[in-house]
C-alpha cells in the first residue's frame, strides 16, 4: 500500500512538473512574441515620426497638390520654402537613374525627391532585412504591405530601385507581402505614370486590376552617384 501511494505521488509530481513546464514554455513564447511585436512597432514609429519618410510616402500617394516640406529638406529650396507643388513630371525626372549632375540644378524639387526616396527605400530595406532575420513576422508589421503594393504600381520608381541596389530587398518584400498570405496580398493600385497636373490634390486608390511586376534586371556592381 505505501508503495502504491508513493507511486501515485510520483505520478502526480511528474504531471505537475509537466504542466509547470508547459506553462513556462507558453509564457516564454508569449514573451518572445511580445518582444517581436514591440520591435516591429518601433520600426513603424520610426517611419511615422520621421517627417522625411512621411513626405516620401505622400510623394508616392498623391498625384498633385502642395506638400509640406520637412525641415531637413527645406535648405534645398532657394527661399527655404515650407511647401512644394508636387509635380509628377518633376518626380519622374528626379527618379531617372541616368540623370546627370547638371540635371539637379534644373529644379530644386529634383534633389528633394531623390533624397526622400533614398531614405524611404533604405527604411524599406531595413524592414526586409529584419523580416529575413526573423526579428519579427509579417503579422507584426502588416502596414508595410501597403507600401509594397504602392511601390509595385510606381513603374517610374523601378529603374531607380534597380540602379541603386534596392532591388534584392524590395523583391523580398514583394514575395513576403504579395505572394504569401498577408492583409495586402490582393491590393493593387492603378499603375502610376506621369500625370497631368491639376489644381486639386488627387490620390490613387486600390484597384482590382493586375499590373506589371517589378522589372527583373541585374543590379550594377555599385551604386551610381546621385
Secondary structure, DSSP 8 states (H G I E B T S, - for coil): -HHHHHHHHHHHHHHHHHHHHHHHHHHHHHHHHHHHHHHHHHHHHHHHT-HHHHHHHHHHHBSEEEEE--HHHHTTSTT--SEEEEEHHHHHHHT-TT--GGGGGS-HHHHHHHHHHHHHHHHHHHHHHHHHTTSS-GGGGTTHHHHHHHHHHBHHHHHHHHHTT-HHHHHHHHIIIIISS-TTTT--B--B------SS--B--B-SS-----------SS----
